[in-house]
């Protein structure tokens, strides 16, 4: 359990840092990209305002536009323009302010964008805009290759930094996670030790009370009071045993005695032992076992698992109801199912049944003698065998427990 807690702690801490890094670095790169496009659009604004040219007048550039350009802006702006007339023909091409694009390539690029209906955006490393006028449509292309390369390099650097940072956080969290969960581990160890010690301490007075009750019955005969004492001693003894067992099952050091055994025989033997009890309570117990199913595990623990599930089904089965215990091979896995009818239940999954001391109906639990820990022990046994157990109500009058081993 502590190992799972540590893994969960490392996972949550690493995931939290990952989310923070994604948001932080993502926002930085988005702002950087927006700045690149905003600056490019500001330059295109100037070219558009001056009908396809970038003016060299510093006073105009510094006062009439939303972006204050430096005196070098007209010289470091690489751009070209293409005008398409109303007859959808290329009327003019100006590539005087760029060396990497010739007239033919410029005309072809502008015409393809004109046909596609795009009037703004990026085409490769060029930021472009289409401006309509009486003379046709003017396409302005601004070379943003230098800025985009800087953006890509920066994005790659931030990604690398993010990966390195996340790796370092993961390593550090793994190193310090043991210390972080140490208080929880100590509290959990004390809790388990208390349960185990208390369980052993309670056994002695229970044995004495039982023996004293037997002596009273020998002297005065059996009465409703001595019968009540016997039932309560039996119930408390059962609860104590289950608590101690659950505490031991939670210990990672606990080793199951695993060996190959006939699972069909084990389930049949355990489930069939409840036939007399079921008949006495006017309930029908059906046992349907696939023969010759072999499994490697702790045979005694598996028998106790089947006993707990069958006993639970008998306790909570409705009057004149039905209990079905089945075993079948499902591919490489073995599936044990325990079905029983009930008076009323909510349809769907019921994982809460496996919570310790869970009571769906307190008054009924007292009446049936349940104390809400049997299914927790069953889950612990299944988990120790690296299996899975579920509780599902297919309708409002039945419940199905499925164990996959």
Secondary structure per residue as TSV (DSSP state, phi and psi in degrees):
chain	resnum	aa	ss	phi	psi
A	1	X	-	360.0	-43.1
A	2	X	H	-66.2	-33.8
A	3	X	H	-63.5	-43.2
A	4	X	H	-64.3	-39.3
A	5	X	H	-63.2	-41.1
A	6	X	H	-65.7	-42.9
A	7	X	H	-62.4	-42.5
A	8	X	H	-64.3	-40.3
A	9	X	H	-61.1	-46.8
A	10	X	H	-62.7	-42.7
A	11	X	H	-63.7	-44.9
A	12	X	H	-66.2	-44.8
A	13	X	H	-62.5	-45.2
A	14	X	H	-66.4	-41.1
A	15	X	H	-63.4	-38.4
A	16	X	H	-63.8	-45.3
A	17	X	H	-65.1	-39.0
A	18	X	H	-59.2	-45.3
A	19	X	H	-63.4	-42.1
A	20	X	H	-63.3	-44.2
A	21	X	H	-64.1	-42.1
A	22	X	H	-61.6	-46.0
A	23	X	H	-65.7	-45.0
A	24	X	H	-66.5	-54.3
A	25	X	H	-68.2	-33.6
A	26	X	H	-62.8	-44.7
A	27	X	H	-63.9	-40.6
A	28	X	H	-61.7	-44.4
A	29	X	H	-70.4	-35.2
A	30	X	H	-64.7	-44.4
A	31	X	H	-62.3	-40.3
A	32	X	H	-63.2	-43.7
A	33	X	H	-65.6	-43.0
A	34	X	H	-61.1	-38.3
A	35	X	H	-64.6	-39.7
A	36	X	H	-62.2	-48.9
A	37	X	H	-68.5	-35.9
A	38	X	H	-66.1	-42.8
A	39	X	H	-65.2	-41.4
A	40	X	H	-63.6	-43.5
A	41	X	H	-64.1	-34.1
A	42	X	H	-65.5	-39.8
A	43	X	H	-66.6	-40.2
A	44	X	H	-65.3	-34.0
A	45	X	H	-56.4	-43.3
A	46	X	H	-65.6	-46.3
A	47	X	H	-62.9	-39.4
A	48	X	H	-65.3	-42.0
A	49	X	H	-64.2	-30.2
A	50	X	T	-107.1	29.1
A	51	X	T	57.8	44.2
A	52	X	S	98.8	7.1
A	53	X	-	-131.3	155.5
A	54	X	-	-102.1	112.9
A	55	X	-	-67.1	156.9
A	56	X	-	-104.4	5.5
A	57	X	-	-83.0	110.8
A	58	X	H	-60.9	-36.9
A	59	X	H	-66.7	-35.5
A	60	X	H	-69.5	-45.1
A	61	X	H	-65.0	-31.2
A	62	X	H	-86.2	-10.8
A	63	X	H	-124.7	-22.5
A	64	X	S	-100.2	-10.4
A	65	X	S	-121.2	157.1
A	66	X	S	-67.7	-20.4
A	67	X	S	-113.1	126.4
A	68	X	-	-84.8	112.3
A	69	X	-	-90.7	155.1
A	70	X	-	-84.2	172.3
A	71	X	T	-66.9	-18.7
A	72	X	T	-85.9	-8.8
A	73	X	H	-54.7	-44.0
A	74	X	H	-64.5	-25.9
A	75	X	H	-88.9	-30.2
A	76	X	H	-98.4	6.7
A	77	X	-	-91.4	114.3
A	78	X	-	-99.5	116.7
A	79	X	E	-151.6	163.3
A	80	X	E	-148.7	160.1
A	81	X	E	-130.8	150.3
A	82	X	E	-137.4	129.7
A	83	X	E	-109.5	129.9
A	84	X	E	-113.3	124.4
A	85	X	-	-80.1	-178.0
A	86	X	T	-67.2	-20.1
A	87	X	T	-88.1	11.9
A	88	X	S	61.9	36.3
A	89	X	S	-116.8	151.7
A	90	X	E	-73.9	113.5
A	91	X	E	-87.8	-38.7
A	92	X	E	-156.0	152.6
A	93	X	E	-135.9	131.3
A	94	X	E	-122.3	107.1
A	95	X	-	-118.1	26.7
A	96	X	T	-70.7	-19.9
A	97	X	T	-106.3	20.6
A	98	X	-	-151.9	143.3
A	99	X	S	-105.5	-17.2
A	100	X	S	-88.4	-5.4
A	101	X	-	-128.2	131.0
A	102	X	-	-96.0	175.9
A	103	X	H	-62.7	-42.7
A	104	X	H	-64.7	-45.3
A	105	X	H	-65.2	-39.5
A	106	X	H	-63.3	-45.7
A	107	X	H	-64.2	-41.4
A	108	X	H	-64.5	-42.3
A	109	X	H	-64.9	-45.9
A	110	X	H	-64.5	-40.8
A	111	X	H	-67.1	-37.4
A	112	X	H	-66.4	-37.4
A	113	X	H	-70.3	-36.7
A	114	X	H	-62.4	-43.0
A	115	X	H	-68.3	-32.3
A	116	X	H	-78.3	-14.3
A	117	X	T	85.0	4.9
A	118	X	-	-79.0	134.0
A	119	X	-	-121.4	1.2
A	120	X	E	-164.8	145.9
A	121	X	E	139.8	-154.9
A	122	X	E	-114.9	140.2
A	123	X	E	-128.0	105.4
A	124	X	T	59.4	-125.8
A	125	X	T	-95.5	10.8
A	126	X	E	-101.9	128.4
A	127	X	E	-89.4	127.5
A	128	X	E	-128.8	160.8
A	129	X	E	-150.3	138.9
A	130	X	E	-101.5	129.2
A	131	X	E	-120.2	120.1
A	132	X	E	-85.2	141.8
A	133	X	E	-151.6	179.2
A	134	X	T	-64.3	-24.9
A	135	X	T	-89.8	0.4
A	136	X	E	125.8	-150.2
A	137	X	E	-114.6	125.2
A	138	X	E	-101.3	120.6
A	139	X	E	-97.8	123.5
A	140	X	E	-108.8	125.4
A	141	X	E	-117.2	126.1
A	142	X	E	-115.2	127.3
A	143	X	E	-75.3	114.1
A	144	X	-	-112.1	21.5
A	145	X	H	-58.2	-42.7
A	146	X	H	-64.5	-46.3
A	147	X	H	-66.6	-39.8
A	148	X	H	-68.8	-36.1
A	149	X	H	-64.4	-40.0
A	150	X	H	-62.5	-42.2
A	151	X	H	-63.1	-44.0
A	152	X	H	-64.2	-42.7
A	153	X	H	-63.0	-40.7
A	154	X	H	-65.6	-41.4
A	155	X	H	-63.1	-42.3
A	156	X	H	-63.4	-39.3
A	157	X	H	-65.6	-43.4
A	158	X	H	-66.6	-35.1
A	159	X	H	-64.4	-44.6
A	160	X	H	-63.1	-42.8
A	161	X	H	-62.3	-40.9
A	162	X	H	-62.8	-43.0
A	163	X	H	-64.5	-44.6
A	164	X	H	-62.9	-44.1
A	165	X	H	-62.9	-43.2
A	166	X	H	-64.9	-39.6
A	167	X	H	-63.5	-43.6
A	168	X	H	-63.7	-42.2
A	169	X	H	-61.9	-43.6
A	170	X	H	-60.1	-45.1
A	171	X	H	-64.2	-45.3
A	172	X	H	-65.3	-40.4
A	173	X	H	-65.1	-40.0
A	174	X	H	-61.3	-40.7
A	175	X	H	-67.2	-43.6
A	176	X	H	-95.4	-1.9
A	177	X	H	-64.8	-34.4
A	178	X	H	-61.3	-42.5
A	179	X	H	-69.2	-33.5
A	180	X	H	-66.3	-37.8
A	181	X	T	-96.7	7.3
A	182	X	H	-57.5	-45.9
A	183	X	H	-58.9	-40.3
A	184	X	H	-65.7	-41.2
A	185	X	H	-62.8	-41.4
A	186	X	H	-66.3	-42.4
A	187	X	H	-64.0	-39.8
A	188	X	H	-66.6	-40.8
A	189	X	H	-63.3	-41.8
A	190	X	H	-64.1	-38.3
A	191	X	H	-63.5	-45.4
A	192	X	H	-64.9	-41.0
A	193	X	H	-64.6	-38.7
A	194	X	H	-64.5	-44.3
A	195	X	H	-62.1	-44.5
A	196	X	H	-64.6	-47.5
A	197	X	H	-64.5	-43.4
A	198	X	H	-64.2	-38.6
A	199	X	H	-60.2	-43.7
A	200	X	H	-69.2	-35.9
A	201	X	H	-68.7	-34.1
A	202	X	H	-74.1	-28.7
A	203	X	H	-59.0	-40.0
A	204	X	H	-64.5	-53.9
A	205	X	H	-62.0	-31.1
A	206	X	H	-65.6	-41.0
A	207	X	H	-64.2	-39.1
A	208	X	H	-66.5	-42.6
A	209	X	H	-63.1	-42.0
A	210	X	H	-63.0	-43.6
A	211	X	H	-64.6	-42.4
A	212	X	H	-64.0	-36.8
A	213	X	H	-64.8	-37.9
A	214	X	H	-64.9	-39.8
A	215	X	H	-64.0	-42.6
A	216	X	H	-60.7	-41.5
A	217	X	H	-66.2	-34.2
A	218	X	H	-66.0	-38.1
A	219	X	H	-80.4	-40.7
A	220	X	H	-118.6	-1.7
A	221	X	-	85.4	163.1
A	222	X	-	-75.0	139.4
A	223	X	-	-137.4	175.1
A	224	X	H	-65.2	-26.5
A	225	X	H	-74.3	-46.4
A	226	X	H	-66.2	-34.6
A	227	X	H	-65.5	-39.8
A	228	X	H	-64.3	-41.5
A	229	X	H	-61.5	-44.6
A	230	X	H	-61.0	-43.3
A	231	X	H	-63.6	-42.4
A	232	X	H	-70.0	-37.2
A	233	X	H	-63.9	-42.6
A	234	X	H	-62.5	-42.8
A	235	X	H	-66.6	-43.7
A	236	X	H	-68.4	-36.1
A	237	X	H	-63.3	-42.3
A	238	X	H	-63.2	-43.1
A	239	X	H	-63.1	-42.7
A	240	X	H	-62.5	-44.4
A	241	X	H	-62.1	-41.1
A	242	X	H	-69.0	-38.5
A	243	X	H	-63.1	-45.0
A	244	X	H	-63.7	-43.3
A	245	X	H	-64.6	-42.6
A	246	X	H	-62.8	-39.4
A	247	X	H	-63.2	-41.1
A	248	X	H	-69.0	-37.8
A	249	X	H	-66.1	-28.1
A	250	X	H	-75.4	-18.3
A	251	X	-	-74.4	128.0
A	252	X	T	-66.5	-23.4
A	253	X	T	-78.5	-11.9
A	254	X	-	-66.4	126.7
A	255	X	-	-111.4	125.1
A	256	X	-	-79.0	146.9
A	257	X	-	-86.0	90.0
A	258	X	-	-92.8	130.7
A	259	X	E	-154.3	163.6
A	260	X	E	-77.4	131.4
A	261	X	E	-147.5	168.1
A	262	X	E	-82.8	102.8
A	263	X	H	-66.8	-35.0
A	264	X	H	-59.7	-46.3
A	265	X	H	-66.0	-40.4
A	266	X	H	-63.7	-45.5
A	267	X	H	-68.2	-41.5
A	268	X	H	-62.0	-46.7
A	269	X	H	-61.3	-45.1
A	270	X	H	-70.4	-46.9
A	271	X	H	-68.0	-39.6
A	272	X	H	-66.4	-23.9
A	273	X	T	-66.2	-14.3
A	274	X	T	-93.6	1.1
A	275	X	H	-59.9	-45.6
A	276	X	H	-63.5	-41.5
A	277	X	H	-63.5	-43.0
A	278	X	H	-63.2	-44.0
A	279	X	H	-63.5	-38.2
A	280	X	H	-65.1	-27.4
A	281	X	T	-98.4	11.8
A	282	X	T	59.6	41.1
A	283	X	-	-122.9	148.2
A	284	X	E	-97.8	122.8
A	285	X	E	-110.9	118.0
A	286	X	E	-110.6	132.1
A	287	X	E	-118.7	114.9
A	288	X	E	-121.8	99.9
A	289	X	E	-116.5	128.6
A	290	X	-	-72.6	128.2
A	291	X	T	-73.6	156.8
A	292	X	T	59.9	34.1
A	293	X	-	-87.7	120.8
A	294	X	E	-107.0	140.6
A	295	X	E	-143.4	146.8
A	296	X	E	-104.4	111.7
A	297	X	E	-173.9	-167.8
A	298	X	-	-86.8	107.2
A	299	X	H	-61.1	-42.9
A	300	X	H	-64.3	-39.5
A	301	X	H	-66.4	-40.3
A	302	X	H	-66.2	-39.4
A	303	X	H	-62.6	-40.6
A	304	X	H	-65.9	-36.9
A	305	X	H	-59.0	-49.8
A	306	X	H	-63.7	-38.9
A	307	X	H	-63.0	-43.4
A	308	X	H	-64.1	-44.1
A	309	X	H	-68.7	-40.4
A	310	X	H	-68.9	-41.8
A	311	X	H	-62.0	-41.1
A	312	X	H	-62.8	-41.2
A	313	X	H	-64.1	-39.4
A	314	X	H	-66.9	-38.8
A	315	X	H	-66.1	-39.8
A	316	X	H	-106.0	4.6
A	317	X	-	-71.0	142.7
A	318	X	-	-73.6	170.0
A	319	X	T	-59.3	133.6
A	320	X	T	57.4	28.0
A	321	X	-	-85.2	-173.4
A	322	X	E	-127.4	138.9
A	323	X	E	-122.0	128.9
A	324	X	E	-119.9	122.4
A	325	X	E	-111.9	126.2
A	326	X	E	-138.0	153.4
A	327	X	E	-136.5	131.3
A	328	X	E	-147.0	155.5
A	329	X	E	-86.5	127.3
A	330	X	E	-122.9	86.5
A	331	X	T	69.4	-124.7
A	332	X	T	-89.9	-1.8
A	333	X	E	-109.7	157.8
A	334	X	E	-108.0	136.9
A	335	X	E	-122.6	116.3
A	336	X	E	-105.0	127.3
A	337	X	E	-124.1	139.9
A	338	X	E	-127.7	116.0
A	339	X	E	-114.0	140.3
A	340	X	E	-149.9	148.5
A	341	X	E	-82.9	153.2
A	342	X	-	-139.1	166.5
A	343	X	S	-68.2	-46.4
A	344	X	-	-160.7	140.2
A	345	X	-	-159.1	152.8
A	346	X	-	-79.4	133.6
A	347	X	S	-65.9	149.5
A	348	X	E	112.6	-169.8
A	349	X	E	-71.1	148.2
A	350	X	-	-137.0	66.7
A	351	X	G	-67.3	-20.1
A	352	X	G	-65.9	-18.0
A	353	X	G	-61.2	-24.7
A	354	X	G	-91.8	1.4
A	355	X	S	-74.0	143.8
A	356	X	T	-66.3	132.1
A	357	X	T	63.2	23.2
A	358	X	-	-70.0	134.7
A	359	X	-	-127.5	111.5
A	360	X	S	-71.0	-34.2
A	361	X	S	-146.1	100.1
A	362	X	H	-57.4	-44.1
A	363	X	H	-64.5	-38.7
A	364	X	H	-71.3	-34.5
A	365	X	H	-64.0	-40.1
A	366	X	H	-65.4	-40.9
A	367	X	H	-64.5	-40.4
A	368	X	H	-86.0	-11.2
A	369	X	T	88.4	7.3
A	370	X	-	-78.2	152.3
A	371	X	-	-129.4	14.9
A	372	X	S	74.1	25.4
A	373	X	-	-127.2	-14.9
A	374	X	H	-57.2	-44.5
A	375	X	H	-71.1	-27.4
A	376	X	H	-66.1	-40.2
A	377	X	H	-64.8	-41.8
A	378	X	H	-59.4	-43.9
A	379	X	H	-63.8	-39.5
A	380	X	H	-62.9	-39.2
A	381	X	H	-65.2	-44.5
A	382	X	H	-64.0	-43.4
A	383	X	H	-62.4	-40.2
A	384	X	H	-62.4	-26.5
A	385	X	T	-94.3	10.6
A	386	X	T	58.3	37.8
A	387	X	-	-107.9	-165.0
A	388	X	E	-140.6	139.1
A	389	X	E	-130.5	136.7
A	390	X	E	-134.9	155.8
A	391	X	E	-124.7	125.2
A	392	X	E	-139.7	133.8
A	393	X	E	-102.7	104.8
A	394	X	E	-68.2	-23.9
A	395	X	E	-149.0	-170.3
A	396	X	T	-86.6	5.9
A	397	X	T	-135.4	21.2
A	398	X	E	-158.2	157.6
A	399	X	E	-139.7	142.9
A	400	X	E	-126.7	121.4
A	401	X	E	-99.3	128.4
A	402	X	E	-122.9	124.9
A	403	X	E	-113.1	124.0
A	404	X	E	-113.0	119.5
A	405	X	-	-118.1	360.0
